């Protein structure tokens, strides 16, 4: 995919990785970016190619309206997400459901509503920003990990289903980035600008899955082995012995 002159939509564009996607797309010469957020007043871009759009993954009507507004889109970046820290055993089920509703059902809702638009506009591409936690769980990440695992395999599923209309689907996986959502994490964090850079380079190269950092590459490699070895190593890294 040639990024130049594409028309993109980015969810969760008001901060973190989503904001960096908007800035990187502008740097690479897109014609327009629909920057979405639950509250459009939180969007602050000094470029007339940016169109603020309200989109809440938990509000189906807002997704429908966004798809009608952005009817010329050729690239959809699904970045919006939350992290509640809810425990699967003792956590509030409402919070656990909210994670799944956001990452799985909300992202799928966006894909379903924009599928006809992408088909009409020549196929285009979808980018889903995932996580290394799609492949493992860590303390205080149980519900987030489960939701991201569902989103990861949903990404694989829609890739197969949308191939017939020429829509390219990419999954982007990373560990911790230096954003608000990882503010309470004390481990190493990557520069969030690296995520759109690697993703968009991957679109140019035709990469269906982009691994952003070494930690995520290590997690992926561990999937072929005994999970006990990986979780032992993780406990040691976390200082749990």
Secondary structure by P-SEA (a helix, b strand, c coil): ccccccccccccccccaaaaaaaaaaaacccccccccccccccccccccbbbbbbbcccaaaaaaaaaaaccccbbbcccccccccccccccaaaaaaaaaaccaaaaaaaaaaaaaaaaacccbbbbbccccccccccccaaaaaaaaaaaaaaaaaaaaacccbbbbbbbbbcccccccccccccccccaaaaaaaaaaaaaaccccccccaaaaaaaaaccccaaaaaaaaaaaaccc
